[in-house]
């Protein structure tokens, strides 16, 4: 699936009204963030979760799905704490929450490179001046290796240096060049980089799809 098709699909399956934003699994976390800040101001960041769900229900006349609650809790954590930016354990749980998954604090739940990249992008938009720590980037690098990814595009770029001892830097450069040239894997047997190009392209396309979804939802839900 190419990026344009993915964006169109996400737009058509995403929330069509503000009320639906709290039950639709495709709602972008930053859209939820903007809706809540517009309605309640930064005061809502300090509310107990139960108060937050109650006020959302009263204001929009809706229930809140577990997926949406996970996204909102992750967003609130990014606002009120620097831990997602500095500690790998917190980053792990926030990245899962932003993807709509339920964190389990008694287990290690390594995110996929796609989930980690999305979290890094969202976190950078919430706190533009807060730097991501080396510890977090090294943890993201471990997630890349676990996934078998040799080169991380976009928000994953800073982590590439930490897998250089396991992946030839020249190989990383080859994959980057292929992505820059928008080459697609052919799986003809003549290019040994096809699998890596596919993996890196999938991350790049996913981020592009999420950016497109964000713009579409902002226009539709926050006119």
C-alpha positions as a Markdown table, in Angstrom:
| # | Residue | x | y | z |
|---|---|---|---|---|
| 1 | Unk | 0.0 | 0.0 | 0.0 |
| 2 | Unk | 1.5 | 3.4 | -1.0 |
| 3 | Unk | 1.5 | 6.4 | 1.2 |
| 4 | Unk | -1.3 | 8.2 | -0.6 |
| 5 | Unk | -3.6 | 5.2 | -0.5 |
| 6 | Unk | -2.8 | 4.7 | 3.2 |
| 7 | Unk | -3.6 | 8.4 | 4.0 |
| 8 | Unk | -6.9 | 8.1 | 2.1 |
| 9 | Unk | -7.9 | 4.9 | 3.9 |
| 10 | Unk | -7.1 | 6.4 | 7.3 |
| 11 | Unk | -9.0 | 9.6 | 6.5 |
| 12 | Unk | -12.1 | 7.6 | 5.4 |
| 13 | Unk | -12.0 | 5.4 | 8.5 |
| 14 | Unk | -11.0 | 8.1 | 11.0 |
| 15 | Unk | -13.5 | 10.1 | 13.2 |
| 16 | Unk | -16.0 | 12.2 | 11.2 |
| 17 | Unk | -17.2 | 14.3 | 14.2 |
| 18 | Unk | -15.7 | 15.5 | 17.5 |
| 19 | Unk | -17.8 | 13.0 | 19.4 |
| 20 | Unk | -16.5 | 10.1 | 17.4 |
| 21 | Unk | -12.9 | 11.1 | 18.2 |
| 22 | Unk | -13.2 | 9.4 | 21.6 |
| 23 | Unk | -14.3 | 6.1 | 20.2 |
| 24 | Unk | -12.6 | 5.8 | 16.8 |
| 25 | Unk | -9.4 | 3.8 | 16.9 |
| 26 | Unk | -7.8 | 6.0 | 14.2 |
| 27 | Unk | -8.0 | 9.3 | 16.1 |
| 28 | Unk | -4.5 | 10.8 | 16.1 |
| 29 | Unk | -3.2 | 11.5 | 19.7 |
| 30 | Unk | -2.3 | 15.1 | 18.9 |
| 31 | Unk | -5.9 | 15.7 | 17.7 |
| 32 | Unk | -7.1 | 14.5 | 21.1 |
| 33 | Unk | -4.5 | 16.7 | 22.8 |
| 34 | Unk | -5.7 | 19.8 | 20.8 |
| 35 | Unk | -9.4 | 19.1 | 21.5 |
| 36 | Unk | -8.9 | 18.7 | 25.2 |
| 37 | Unk | -6.6 | 21.8 | 25.5 |
| 38 | Unk | -9.1 | 23.9 | 23.6 |
| 39 | Unk | -12.0 | 22.8 | 25.7 |
| 40 | Unk | -10.5 | 22.5 | 29.2 |
| 41 | Unk | -7.2 | 24.4 | 29.0 |
| 42 | Unk | -4.0 | 23.0 | 30.6 |
| 43 | Unk | -5.9 | 22.4 | 33.8 |
| 44 | Unk | -7.1 | 19.1 | 32.5 |
| 45 | Unk | -3.5 | 17.8 | 32.6 |
| 46 | Unk | -3.6 | 17.6 | 36.4 |
| 47 | Unk | -6.9 | 15.9 | 36.7 |
| 48 | Unk | -7.3 | 12.4 | 37.9 |
| 49 | Unk | -8.1 | 10.0 | 35.1 |
| 50 | Unk | -11.7 | 9.4 | 36.3 |
| 51 | Unk | -12.3 | 13.1 | 36.3 |
| 52 | Unk | -11.0 | 13.4 | 32.8 |
| 53 | Unk | -13.3 | 10.6 | 31.5 |
| 54 | Unk | -16.2 | 12.1 | 33.3 |
| 55 | Unk | -15.7 | 15.6 | 31.9 |
| 56 | Unk | -15.2 | 14.3 | 28.4 |
| 57 | Unk | -18.4 | 12.3 | 28.6 |
| 58 | Unk | -20.3 | 15.3 | 29.8 |
| 59 | Unk | -18.9 | 17.7 | 27.2 |
| 60 | Unk | -19.2 | 15.5 | 24.1 |
| 61 | Unk | -21.9 | 13.1 | 25.2 |
| 62 | Unk | -19.9 | 10.0 | 24.6 |
| 63 | Unk | -18.0 | 7.2 | 26.3 |
| 64 | Unk | -14.2 | 6.9 | 25.8 |
| 65 | Unk | -12.8 | 3.7 | 24.4 |
| 66 | Unk | -9.8 | 2.0 | 26.1 |
| 67 | Unk | -7.7 | 2.8 | 23.0 |
| 68 | Unk | -8.5 | 6.5 | 23.4 |
| 69 | Unk | -7.9 | 6.5 | 27.1 |
| 70 | Unk | -4.4 | 5.0 | 26.5 |
| 71 | Unk | -3.6 | 7.8 | 24.0 |
| 72 | Unk | -4.8 | 10.5 | 26.3 |
| 73 | Unk | -2.9 | 9.2 | 29.3 |
| 74 | Unk | 0.3 | 9.0 | 27.2 |
| 75 | Unk | -0.2 | 12.5 | 25.9 |
| 76 | Unk | -0.8 | 13.8 | 29.4 |
| 77 | Unk | 2.4 | 12.1 | 30.6 |
| 78 | Unk | 4.4 | 13.8 | 27.9 |
| 79 | Unk | 3.1 | 17.2 | 29.0 |
| 80 | Unk | 3.7 | 16.9 | 32.7 |
| 81 | Unk | 6.9 | 14.8 | 32.9 |
| 82 | Unk | 10.3 | 14.8 | 31.2 |
| 83 | Unk | 10.6 | 11.0 | 32.0 |
| 84 | Unk | 9.4 | 9.9 | 28.5 |
| 85 | Unk | 12.2 | 12.0 | 27.1 |
| 86 | Unk | 14.9 | 10.8 | 29.4 |
| 87 | Unk | 14.1 | 7.3 | 30.7 |
| 88 | Unk | 13.7 | 4.3 | 28.4 |
| 89 | Unk | 11.2 | 2.6 | 30.7 |
| 90 | Unk | 8.8 | 5.5 | 30.5 |
| 91 | Unk | 9.3 | 6.0 | 26.8 |
| 92 | Unk | 8.4 | 2.4 | 26.2 |
| 93 | Unk | 5.0 | 2.8 | 28.0 |
| 94 | Unk | 4.3 | 6.1 | 26.4 |
| 95 | Unk | 5.0 | 4.8 | 22.9 |
| 96 | Unk | 2.6 | 2.0 | 23.4 |
| 97 | Unk | 0.0 | 4.3 | 24.9 |
| 98 | Unk | 0.2 | 6.7 | 21.9 |
| 99 | Unk | -0.4 | 3.7 | 19.7 |
| 100 | Unk | -3.5 | 2.9 | 21.6 |
| 101 | Unk | -2.1 | -0.1 | 23.4 |
| 102 | Unk | -2.4 | -0.8 | 27.1 |
| 103 | Unk | 1.0 | -0.6 | 28.9 |
| 104 | Unk | 1.7 | -3.3 | 31.4 |
| 105 | Unk | 4.1 | -1.9 | 34.0 |
| 106 | Unk | 5.3 | -5.2 | 35.3 |
| 107 | Unk | 6.5 | -6.3 | 31.9 |
| 108 | Unk | 9.0 | -5.1 | 29.2 |
| 109 | Unk | 6.9 | -4.4 | 26.1 |
| 110 | Unk | 9.4 | -3.4 | 23.4 |
| 111 | Unk | 7.6 | -1.2 | 20.7 |
| 112 | Unk | 8.0 | -1.7 | 17.0 |
| 113 | Unk | 10.2 | 0.9 | 15.2 |
| 114 | Unk | 6.9 | 2.3 | 13.7 |
| 115 | Unk | 5.5 | 2.9 | 17.2 |
| 116 | Unk | 8.7 | 4.3 | 18.5 |
| 117 | Unk | 9.1 | 6.7 | 15.5 |
| 118 | Unk | 5.5 | 7.9 | 16.0 |
| 119 | Unk | 6.1 | 8.5 | 19.7 |
| 120 | Unk | 9.3 | 10.5 | 19.0 |
| 121 | Unk | 7.5 | 12.7 | 16.5 |
| 122 | Unk | 4.6 | 13.3 | 18.8 |
| 123 | Unk | 6.8 | 14.0 | 21.8 |
| 124 | Unk | 8.8 | 16.5 | 19.8 |
| 125 | Unk | 5.7 | 18.4 | 19.0 |
| 126 | Unk | 4.5 | 18.5 | 22.6 |
| 127 | Unk | 7.8 | 19.7 | 24.0 |
| 128 | Unk | 9.8 | 21.2 | 21.2 |
| 129 | Unk | 12.7 | 22.3 | 23.4 |
| 130 | Unk | 13.1 | 19.1 | 25.4 |
| 131 | Unk | 15.8 | 16.9 | 24.1 |
| 132 | Unk | 15.5 | 13.1 | 23.8 |
| 133 | Unk | 18.2 | 11.5 | 25.9 |
| 134 | Unk | 20.9 | 9.1 | 24.7 |
| 135 | Unk | 19.3 | 6.4 | 26.9 |
| 136 | Unk | 16.0 | 6.7 | 25.0 |
| 137 | Unk | 17.7 | 6.7 | 21.5 |
| 138 | Unk | 19.7 | 3.6 | 22.5 |
| 139 | Unk | 16.6 | 1.8 | 23.6 |
| 140 | Unk | 15.0 | 2.7 | 20.2 |
| 141 | Unk | 18.1 | 1.3 | 18.6 |
| 142 | Unk | 17.5 | -2.0 | 20.5 |
| 143 | Unk | 13.9 | -2.0 | 19.2 |
| 144 | Unk | 15.2 | -1.5 | 15.6 |
| 145 | Unk | 17.6 | -4.4 | 16.0 |
| 146 | Unk | 14.9 | -6.6 | 17.5 |
| 147 | Unk | 12.8 | -5.9 | 14.4 |
| 148 | Unk | 15.7 | -6.5 | 12.1 |
| 149 | Unk | 15.9 | -2.9 | 10.8 |
| 150 | Unk | 19.3 | -1.8 | 9.5 |
| 151 | Unk | 18.4 | 1.9 | 8.9 |
| 152 | Unk | 15.8 | 3.9 | 10.6 |
| 153 | Unk | 14.3 | 6.9 | 8.7 |
| 154 | Unk | 12.8 | 10.1 | 10.0 |
| 155 | Unk | 12.5 | 10.3 | 13.8 |
| 156 | Unk | 14.6 | 7.1 | 14.1 |
| 157 | Unk | 17.7 | 8.7 | 12.4 |
| 158 | Unk | 19.5 | 9.5 | 15.7 |
| 159 | Unk | 19.4 | 5.9 | 16.8 |
| 160 | Unk | 21.2 | 4.6 | 13.7 |
| 161 | Unk | 24.6 | 5.4 | 15.2 |
| 162 | Unk | 23.9 | 3.0 | 18.0 |
| 163 | Unk | 23.4 | 0.0 | 15.8 |
| 164 | Unk | 26.5 | 0.8 | 13.6 |
| 165 | Unk | 28.5 | -1.9 | 15.4 |
| 166 | Unk | 26.0 | -4.5 | 14.3 |
| 167 | Unk | 25.2 | -3.0 | 10.9 |
| 168 | Unk | 27.8 | -1.8 | 8.4 |
| 169 | Unk | 27.6 | 2.0 | 8.1 |
| 170 | Unk | 28.0 | 1.5 | 4.4 |
| 171 | Unk | 25.0 | -0.7 | 4.4 |
| 172 | Unk | 23.0 | 2.0 | 6.3 |
| 173 | Unk | 24.1 | 4.6 | 3.7 |
| 174 | Unk | 22.9 | 2.3 | 0.9 |
| 175 | Unk | 19.5 | 2.0 | 2.4 |
| 176 | Unk | 19.2 | 5.7 | 3.0 |
| 177 | Unk | 20.2 | 6.4 | -0.6 |
| 178 | Unk | 17.6 | 4.0 | -1.8 |
| 179 | Unk | 14.9 | 5.7 | 0.3 |
| 180 | Unk | 16.0 | 9.2 | -0.9 |
| 181 | Unk | 15.7 | 8.0 | -4.5 |
| 182 | Unk | 12.3 | 6.4 | -3.6 |
| 183 | Unk | 13.4 | 3.0 | -4.8 |
| 184 | Unk | 11.1 | 0.2 | -4.3 |
| 185 | Unk | 12.1 | -3.5 | -3.6 |
| 186 | Unk | 11.6 | -5.8 | -6.6 |
| 187 | Unk | 12.5 | -9.1 | -4.9 |
| 188 | Unk | 14.0 | -10.2 | -8.2 |
| 189 | Unk | 16.9 | -11.7 | -6.5 |
| 190 | Unk | 19.3 | -9.1 | -7.8 |
| 191 | Unk | 19.3 | -6.8 | -4.9 |
| 192 | Unk | 20.2 | -8.1 | -1.4 |
| 193 | Unk | 18.9 | -4.8 | 0.1 |
| 194 | Unk | 15.3 | -5.4 | -0.9 |
| 195 | Unk | 14.2 | -6.6 | 2.5 |
| 196 | Unk | 15.8 | -3.7 | 4.3 |
| 197 | Unk | 14.4 | -1.2 | 1.8 |
| 198 | Unk | 10.9 | -2.7 | 2.4 |
| 199 | Unk | 11.3 | -2.4 | 6.2 |
| 200 | Unk | 12.6 | 1.1 | 6.1 |
| 201 | Unk | 10.0 | 2.2 | 3.6 |
| 202 | Unk | 7.2 | 0.8 | 5.7 |
| 203 | Unk | 8.3 | 3.0 | 8.6 |
| 204 | Unk | 8.6 | 6.1 | 6.3 |
| 205 | Unk | 5.2 | 5.4 | 4.8 |
| 206 | Unk | 3.6 | 4.9 | 8.2 |
| 207 | Unk | 4.9 | 8.2 | 9.4 |
| 208 | Unk | 3.7 | 9.9 | 6.3 |
| 209 | Unk | 0.3 | 8.3 | 6.7 |
| 210 | Unk | 0.0 | 9.5 | 10.3 |
| 211 | Unk | 1.0 | 13.0 | 9.3 |
| 212 | Unk | -1.6 | 13.1 | 6.6 |
| 213 | Unk | -4.2 | 11.7 | 9.1 |
| 214 | Unk | -3.3 | 14.4 | 11.6 |
| 215 | Unk | -3.8 | 17.2 | 9.0 |
| 216 | Unk | -7.1 | 15.7 | 7.8 |
| 217 | Unk | -8.5 | 15.3 | 11.3 |
| 218 | Unk | -7.4 | 18.8 | 12.5 |
| 219 | Unk | -9.3 | 20.3 | 9.5 |
| 220 | Unk | -12.4 | 18.2 | 10.1 |
| 221 | Unk | -12.6 | 18.2 | 13.9 |
| 222 | Unk | -11.0 | 21.5 | 14.8 |
| 223 | Unk | -12.2 | 24.1 | 12.3 |
